[in-house]
Amino acid sequence: MTMFGEFVYLDNAAATRLDERVLEVMKPYLFETYAVATSQFGYSPGIEARDALDAARATIARALGAAPEEFIFTSGSTESSNMALKGVALALGEKKGRHIITSKIEDFAVLHSARALEKQGFQVTYLDVDEHGRLDLDQLREAITAQTILVSVQAANQEIGTLQDVAAIGAICRERGVLFHTDATHSFLRVPLDVREVPVDLVTVAAHLIHGPKGVGGLYVRQGTPLVKWMDGGFQEFNLRAGSENIPGAVGFARAVELVTPEETARLQEMRDRLIERLLRIPHSRLNGHPVLRLPHNANVSFRFVEGESILLHLDMRGFAVSTGSACFSRSLEASHVILGIGGNHERAHGSVRFTFGRFNQPEDVDAVADAIADVIEKLRAISPLGKE
Amino acid sequence: MPLPYSETVMEHFRHPRNVGRIEDADAKSIEGSPACGDMVAVYLKVDPEDLRLTDVKFESYGCASNIATGSIITELAKGKTLEEAKAITWKQASEALGGLPPIKTHCSVLAVDGLRAAIQNYEERHGLVKERVPTTVEVVRKRLKHVMNPLVGLDLVRTKVVKDIEVSDGTVRVVLDLPSDHQFAANIREEIMEKIEPLWDVDKVVVEFTE
């Protein structure tokens, strides 16, 4: 079953279909208990709304191994990462130093927050990654100086799915007395992360990639982490994030968290493995990202001599939704910074296709898309001036 | 199906006309590169008597608008004289396709440039070229009129993005009224390099941004 009838949706790293069970728990907070959360001295619907918000917060915090008051609701992962980077910069820029470390293959929320801070006089180090997208921990150790206030490295990559060793990165940061933020948007609940075991201070998560609603996410903030409120307004969210709380969103987010199971993740991984195996049978194809240390639901393969937007459009006509790192598909007309970051050339980026699985995919989707893409690649290679003799 | 392309573009994308190589071509050209994301090869057969294009074929490594424009341009050029075919503009190709999204101008201009380059290749081979003109500020400006500002689909000169041009000793310096972190900065820079670097007397191209 897919949202578009016969359409096979394989872009679950961009957005996922809302689970009906999530919608069911959200409804009362849209039509009945639609009041804003009030203090304990407010009117009844407001108190009920506040209780629902507290319960949702507790559920999500528990999934991270955190205390409820360490979890701040936001409008999504972009806001969470902005809040982490800019909040720490505001808190420590004057007191401790103005140096931030991140990686070259971060998602734009982190990368562009870092660039914005650079414009305000912060110094940013963008660490290299290896051919699989893994961070060099020695390079990280060398990059930390007395001025360093924050290291922000993703838990998993948005395009190629490569996982980082967040425990090791966290340990290095802890040892050197530097705060550590990780963007776990793509790995949340699919790859375990427990803040009681991993020394991480800030974690970005979101609902829309786990079959929850769009427009709600959160930031884990370890107790005592210096963070200055970045968006001004009311005193909501422990006075760290202003604005009326998105109660239906929070309630839906919590339900979405409850519905993710290890069994389901294992099922996605089986589909992923089968798809990678089928795609690599196509001549002149190669896997992007780490062969083992990768998101269980992400496959990313580059096909030589063909361009991604054409592949995407042909697949769309055949009823499949995928994504590509081609410049032609990007809003800035630039090739994927991730594929270039792992040492790939522009051609490899242009011919890269990302397939990401979700709850509503079925095993038969794998062979269907593999057959379709083999046919599309053959067709496009026939008209390409490249790859002949 | 809600798509950004017209029915005609989609039809040519699905079933491109005149695809392939002409093994004994009288002239050919390759425009673009795998690095820039789009590449078109154009092959010509020319009747030496009346300089008419008896056959035109193309190959494309690129996106839908690149493939569709390659297809339509071969249809438009076939049977025309070299002079007539040279005069085919991107606008005519775009109109024949029922319009193209502004952001896709680059990919489609490439096919038109490819046809012109193939004709030039024929003229060079058959001694039909006039004398080479030295690169001046005006020559550079004229070329920059073919570099599009992807945001609006109009060229850099017309949208006043080009602030200054200097030409001296084979070095061309182009100053843009655009911050270096503009959404399309990297793309526009690449496009300018692509247009100016092939000029016969240019060794170096420098693109500068303003903060």
HADDOCK unambig.tbl for C-alpha pairs under 7 A between the chains (distance, minus, plus):
assign (segid A and resid 305 and name CA) (segid B and resid 61 and name CA) 6.80 0.50 0.50
assign (segid A and resid 306 and name CA) (segid B and resid 61 and name CA) 5.83 0.50 0.50
assign (segid A and resid 306 and name CA) (segid B and resid 62 and name CA) 6.99 0.50 0.50
assign (segid A and resid 307 and name CA) (segid B and resid 61 and name CA) 6.32 0.50 0.50
assign (segid A and resid 307 and name CA) (segid B and resid 62 and name CA) 5.24 0.50 0.50
assign (segid A and resid 307 and name CA) (segid B and resid 63 and name CA) 6.18 0.50 0.50
assign (segid A and resid 309 and name CA) (segid B and resid 63 and name CA) 5.30 0.50 0.50
assign (segid A and resid 310 and name CA) (segid B and resid 62 and name CA) 6.96 0.50 0.50
assign (segid A and resid 310 and name CA) (segid B and resid 63 and name CA) 4.83 0.50 0.50
assign (segid A and resid 310 and name CA) (segid B and resid 64 and name CA) 5.39 0.50 0.50
assign (segid A and resid 327 and name CA) (segid B and resid 37 and name CA) 6.61 0.50 0.50
assign (segid A and resid 328 and name CA) (segid B and resid 63 and name CA) 6.64 0.50 0.50
assign (segid A and resid 332 and name CA) (segid B and resid 183 and name CA) 5.40 0.50 0.50
assign (segid A and resid 332 and name CA) (segid B and resid 184 and name CA) 5.40 0.50 0.50
assign (segid A and resid 333 and name CA) (segid B and resid 184 and name CA) 6.91 0.50 0.50
assign (segid A and resid 333 and name CA) (segid B and resid 187 and name CA) 6.29 0.50 0.50
assign (segid A and resid 334 and name CA) (segid B and resid 187 and name CA) 6.40 0.50 0.50
assign (segid A and resid 346 and name CA) (segid B and resid 35 and name CA) 4.91 0.50 0.50
assign (segid A and resid 347 and name CA) (segid B and resid 34 and name CA) 5.37 0.50 0.50
assign (segid A and resid 347 and name CA) (segid B and resid 35 and name CA) 5.58 0.50 0.50
assign (segid A and resid 347 and name CA) (segid B and resid 37 and name CA) 6.80 0.50 0.50
assign (segid A and resid 350 and name CA) (segid B and resid 37 and name CA) 6.22 0.50 0.50
assign (segid A and resid 383 and name CA) (segid B and resid 19 and name CA) 6.22 0.50 0.50
assign (segid A and resid 383 and name CA) (segid B and resid 20 and name CA) 6.21 0.50 0.50
assign (segid A and resid 383 and name CA) (segid B and resid 59 and name CA) 5.21 0.50 0.50
assign (segid A and resid 383 and name CA) (segid B and resid 60 and name CA) 5.93 0.50 0.50
assign (segid A and resid 384 and name CA) (segid B and resid 59 and name CA) 5.28 0.50 0.50
assign (segid A and resid 384 and name CA) (segid B and resid 60 and name CA) 4.82 0.50 0.50
assign (segid A and resid 384 and name CA) (segid B and resid 61 and name CA) 4.89 0.50 0.50
assign (segid A and resid 385 and name CA) (segid B and resid 41 and name CA) 6.41 0.50 0.50
assign (segid A and resid 385 and name CA) (segid B and resid 59 and name CA) 5.20 0.50 0.50
assign (segid A and resid 385 and name CA) (segid B and resid 60 and name CA) 6.01 0.50 0.50
assign (segid A and resid 385 and name CA) (segid B and resid 61 and name CA) 6.45 0.50 0.50
